[in-house]
Every structure is written in C-alpha cells, then in structure tokens.
Amino acid sequence: MRDDRAQLRGRLLAVAAGACYGTLGTFSKLFYAHGGRPFELIVLRFGGTTLVLGALVALRGRTRPGRRFVLAGLALGAFQFGANITLLRAFEQAPAGFVVLVFYVYPLLVTLGGVLLFREEFGLHRALVLVVGLAGIALTVGTPATTPALGAVLALAGGIFTASFILGSRYLLHASTLEPVEVAALMYVLPAAGFAVAAAIGGFHVPETVAFTWAGGVVLVSSVAAMILFFAAIKAVGAGTAALLATIEPLVGVVLAYLVLGESLTALQLVGGALVLGSVASLARRGRLSRRVPAPVPDT
C-alpha cells in the first residue's frame, strides 16, 4: 500500500513538473513584451537558476558526494546546453508548432532508453498512452504551414539532447546519493558559464525593469520548480513514466497563452488537450515501475 502511494506521488510530481515547464512560453512572451530578447532571457534563466539551485544545495548542508558523480552531473550540462542551443536555432528556422512536434519525440526516446538501459516496464498500455499522448500534442500545437529540413534536424537534435540528460539523471539518482536538487544544480553550472561568457563577449541588452519580474517567473517556476519536481519524479517512477506524464507541458502552455495572452484556442486544440489529459490520467493511475534498478554505489 505504501509502495502504491509512493508511485502515485511520483506520477503527480511528474504532472506538476510538466505544468511548471508549460509556463515557460507565457513568461517568455511577457518578458519579450517589455523589451527583452531571447538571448538575454536564456542568460538570465541559466544564471538565475544556477544561483537559486546552488543556494538550495548550500542550505541543505549535505556531505559532498563522490567526485565521479559530481563530474558526471556536470557533464550532463553539455546535453542541457545542446538542447537549448538547438531549440533556439530550430525556432529561428521553422514554425514553433512544427518544432514542438518534432522535439516531442523525446518521450519516446526516454521510454525506449529506460527499457533498454534500466529495464523499466513497457507494455501495451504504455504504448497506447504514448501514441494517444503524441496525437494529442500534435492537435494541441496545430498543423505546421511548412516543414523545413534544417528546422526538423535541429528540433530532433534538441529532443535527443533532452532524452540524453533525462536518462543520465535517472542513472545518477539511482546509482548515487545525489538528490534531485543537487543533480539539477550540477546540470546548470556549465550551460550558465557558457552563456555568461557569450554575454560578456557579445554584450547584454538590458530590458525594461518589469521584464525582470517575468524572467524571475522563468527562473523560479519554469526552471527551478520544474527541474526539482521532474527529477524527483524520475527517482520515484523512472525516466519513461516521468517523461510521458510531463507531456502535459504543451497543453498547459496553450491554455495559459489563451488565458493570459489572449491567443486563440481552436476546437482541434481542445480535442488534442483532452487526449493529452486522458493519456496522462490513465498513466497516472495504472502501471508500476519495475524495481530492478541499479543498486546505489557508495560515494568515494
């Protein structure tokens, strides 16, 4: 019974993480509306998130984990960096809806990776949930007007990078004593340093003061809360389940854009949203993660 409650808690954490990630688009557009630009937002996002996560880790006052796990966590930041760079470039080359559609191959990659690398469960029910969820995402983001090849390659690369750091974090969370907040903090260090260097070389355009409020939302909600919740979900229910449940992200993004920004919401998007919600609810209530996970390795 306790195990069932822990599984349900892990699934709810994944859904909450997806909802937090879904706020990124709205916060970003509000930032842009007050003089902000994409490059400045990403610098603020990674710099601010690294500082907040670092402070949280320091406040916990835990014993430093083994060096090899710290280095592995830092190395995962390269995938985080790659995901952001490729997605930024993809949005420049292709319509946003098209980029989102291609990028969301990552839950499939994470699910397959979880099965192959960690022997996570993958049955008919989960396969159906995956198909229904991806169909719902396709309807939610809409049909792209064009399908440029470069945009597709960049979006796919972003999905591969994302799947890579999710699977890597899954290993760290089960093979070491690292906590979700610590893994998230380590992953942000190198990207934050890279974007800080880029800002120092290329310059940093300062937006209106109010724009920093929305950048704060990106840092605290779309990044810090989202990452901690997502990694806690991975630790509780596995990478594949967490990634599938977090597909509620685009639905939350579309609904927030409708409520806050006044963007349109079509009947097809509502149908797509219903499919996403249905797949998430179905997966949240059923299935168990196989407990055959790597045994923790003592820190050295």
C-alpha positions in Angstrom: 0.0 0.0 0.0 2.8 2.3 0.9 4.5 1.5 -2.4 1.3 2.4 -4.3 1.2 5.7 -2.6 4.8 6.4 -3.4 4.1 5.5 -7.1 1.1 7.9 -7.2 3.1 10.6 -5.6 5.8 10.2 -8.2 3.3 10.4 -11.0 1.8 13.6 -9.6 5.2 15.1 -9.3 5.8 14.4 -13.0 2.5 16.1 -13.9 3.3 19.1 -11.7 6.7 19.3 -13.4 5.1 19.3 -16.8 2.7 22.1 -15.7 5.6 24.2 -14.5 7.5 23.7 -17.8 4.3 24.7 -19.6 4.6 28.2 -18.1 7.8 29.0 -20.0 6.1 30.2 -23.2 3.8 32.7 -21.4 6.6 34.1 -19.1 8.9 34.4 -22.1 6.4 36.3 -24.2 5.7 38.7 -21.3 9.4 39.2 -21.0 9.7 40.0 -24.7 6.7 42.4 -24.5 8.8 44.6 -22.2 11.9 44.9 -24.2 13.5 41.6 -23.6 15.2 39.4 -26.2 15.6 35.6 -26.4 19.4 35.6 -25.8 19.1 37.8 -22.7 16.3 35.6 -21.3 18.3 32.4 -21.7 21.3 34.1 -20.0 19.1 35.2 -17.1 17.4 31.8 -17.0 20.6 29.8 -16.7 22.4 32.3 -14.5 19.4 32.8 -12.1 18.6 29.1 -11.9 22.1 28.1 -11.1 22.3 30.7 -8.3 18.9 29.6 -6.8 19.7 25.9 -7.1 23.2 26.4 -5.7 21.7 28.3 -2.7 19.3 25.5 -2.1 22.1 22.9 -2.1 24.2 25.0 0.2 21.3 25.4 2.7 20.9 21.6 2.8 24.4 21.3 4.1 24.9 17.7 3.0 28.2 15.9 2.7 29.7 16.3 -0.7 29.0 13.3 -3.0 31.7 11.3 -4.7 33.9 13.2 -7.3 32.9 10.9 -10.2 29.2 11.6 -9.6 29.8 15.3 -9.4 31.7 15.2 -12.7 29.0 13.1 -14.3 26.4 15.6 -13.2 28.4 18.5 -14.6 28.9 16.6 -17.9 25.1 16.3 -18.2 25.1 20.0 -18.5 26.5 19.7 -22.0 23.3 17.9 -23.1 21.3 20.7 -21.4 23.3 23.3 -23.2 22.9 21.4 -26.5 19.2 21.1 -26.1 18.8 24.9 -25.6 21.0 25.9 -28.4 19.4 23.6 -31.0 15.9 24.6 -30.0 16.7 28.3 -30.2 18.1 27.7 -33.7 15.1 25.5 -34.6 12.6 28.2 -33.7 14.5 30.6 -36.0 14.4 28.1 -38.9 10.8 26.6 -38.6 7.3 27.4 -37.2 7.0 26.9 -33.5 4.3 24.2 -33.8 6.5 22.2 -36.1 9.5 22.4 -33.8 7.4 21.3 -30.8 6.0 18.3 -32.8 9.5 17.1 -33.8 11.0 17.9 -30.4 8.4 15.7 -28.6 10.0 12.6 -30.0 12.0 12.8 -26.7 9.4 11.0 -24.5 9.6 8.0 -26.9 13.4 8.1 -26.8 13.3 8.3 -23.0 10.8 5.4 -22.7 12.8 3.2 -25.0 16.0 4.2 -23.3 14.5 3.3 -19.9 13.5 -0.1 -21.2 16.9 -0.9 -22.8 19.2 0.7 -20.2 17.3 0.3 -16.9 14.8 -2.5 -17.7 11.8 -0.2 -17.0 8.4 -1.6 -17.8 6.9 -1.1 -21.2 3.7 -2.9 -22.0 0.8 -2.4 -24.4 -0.9 0.1 -22.0 2.1 2.4 -22.0 2.5 2.1 -25.8 -1.1 3.2 -26.2 -0.6 6.0 -23.8 2.4 7.2 -25.8 0.5 7.1 -29.1 -2.6 8.9 -27.7 -0.4 11.5 -25.9 1.6 12.3 -29.0 -1.5 12.6 -31.1 -2.9 15.0 -28.6 0.2 17.1 -28.7 0.0 17.2 -32.5 -3.6 18.5 -32.3 -2.8 20.9 -29.5 0.2 22.7 -31.2 -1.6 22.7 -34.6 -0.6 21.8 -38.1 2.6 23.5 -39.3 2.5 25.5 -42.5 5.9 24.4 -43.7 8.3 21.6 -42.8 11.9 22.9 -43.4 14.6 20.2 -43.2 17.0 22.2 -41.1 14.4 23.0 -38.6 13.4 19.4 -38.3 17.1 18.3 -37.8 17.6 20.9 -35.1 14.4 20.1 -33.3 15.2 16.4 -33.4 18.7 17.1 -32.1 17.0 19.0 -29.2 14.9 16.0 -28.4 17.9 13.7 -28.5 19.9 16.0 -26.1 16.9 16.2 -23.8 16.4 12.5 -23.7 20.1 12.1 -23.0 20.2 14.3 -19.9 17.0 12.7 -18.6 18.4 9.2 -18.9 21.7 10.4 -17.5 20.0 12.0 -14.5 18.0 8.8 -14.0 21.2 6.9 -13.6 22.7 9.4 -11.2 19.6 9.5 -9.0 19.6 5.7 -8.5 23.4 5.0 -8.6 24.5 7.7 -6.2 23.3 9.6 -3.1 22.6 12.7 -5.1 19.2 14.3 -4.5 17.1 15.8 -7.3 18.0 19.4 -6.4 21.7 18.5 -6.5 21.5 16.9 -9.9 19.6 19.9 -11.3 22.2 22.3 -9.8 25.1 20.4 -11.3 23.5 20.3 -14.8 23.1 24.0 -14.9 26.6 25.0 -14.0 28.3 24.5 -17.4 25.5 26.0 -19.5 25.3 29.0 -17.2 29.0 29.6 -17.5 28.9 29.2 -21.3 26.0 31.7 -21.7 27.7 34.1 -19.3 30.8 34.1 -21.4 28.8 34.6 -24.6 27.1 37.6 -22.9 30.4 39.0 -21.9 31.7 38.8 -25.5 28.6 39.7 -27.4 27.0 42.1 -25.0 23.8 42.1 -22.9 20.8 44.2 -23.8 19.1 45.4 -20.6 15.3 45.3 -20.9 12.7 47.3 -19.0 12.7 46.8 -15.2 9.3 44.9 -15.2 10.7 42.4 -17.7 12.9 41.0 -14.9 9.8 40.1 -13.0 8.8 37.7 -15.8 12.4 36.5 -16.1 12.0 35.6 -12.4 9.0 33.5 -13.2 11.0 31.7 -15.8 13.7 31.0 -13.2 11.6 30.1 -10.2 8.7 28.3 -11.9 9.7 27.2 -15.4 13.2 26.1 -14.3 13.9 25.6 -10.6 10.5 24.2 -9.6 10.1 22.3 -12.9 13.6 20.6 -12.6 13.3 19.6 -9.0 9.8 18.2 -9.4 10.8 16.4 -12.6 14.0 14.8 -11.2 12.1 13.8 -8.0 9.5 12.1 -10.3 12.3 10.3 -12.2 13.7 9.0 -8.9 10.3 7.8 -7.8 8.7 6.3 -11.0 11.5 6.1 -13.6 12.5 8.2 -16.6 10.0 6.8 -19.1 6.9 7.3 -16.9 8.1 10.8 -15.8 8.7 11.9 -19.4 5.3 10.6 -20.6 3.4 12.3 -17.8 5.3 15.6 -18.4 3.8 15.7 -21.9 1.1 17.8 -20.3 3.5 20.7 -20.8 2.3 21.9 -24.3 -1.3 21.7 -23.2 -0.6 23.9 -20.2 1.3 26.3 -22.5 -1.5 26.6 -24.9 -4.2 27.1 -22.2 -2.0 29.8 -20.4 -1.4 31.6 -23.7 -5.2 31.7 -24.2 -6.0 32.8 -20.6 -3.1 35.3 -20.1 -2.1 36.4 -23.6 -5.4 36.3 -25.4 -4.2 33.8 -28.0 -6.8 31.8 -29.9 -7.9 28.3 -28.9 -9.4 26.1 -31.6 -11.7 23.1 -31.3 -8.9 20.8 -32.6 -6.7 22.1 -29.8 -9.4 21.3 -27.3 -9.7 17.8 -28.6 -5.9 17.5 -28.5 -5.8 18.7 -24.9 -8.5 16.2 -24.0 -6.3 13.4 -25.5 -3.2 14.6 -23.6 -5.2 14.8 -20.3 -6.7 11.4 -20.9 -3.3 9.8 -21.5 -1.7 11.5 -18.5 -4.7 10.5 -16.2 -4.5 6.9 -17.5 -0.8 6.5 -16.9 -1.0 8.3 -13.5 -3.5 5.7 -12.3 -2.1 2.5 -13.7 1.2 0.6 -14.1 4.2 0.1 -11.9 7.8 0.8 -12.5 9.9 -2.3 -12.4 12.0 -2.3 -9.2 15.0 -3.8 -11.0 17.2 -0.7 -10.7 20.9 -0.3 -10.2 21.9 -0.6 -6.6 23.3 2.6 -5.0 27.1 2.9 -5.3 28.9 4.2 -2.2 30.4 7.6 -2.7 34.2 7.8 -2.8 
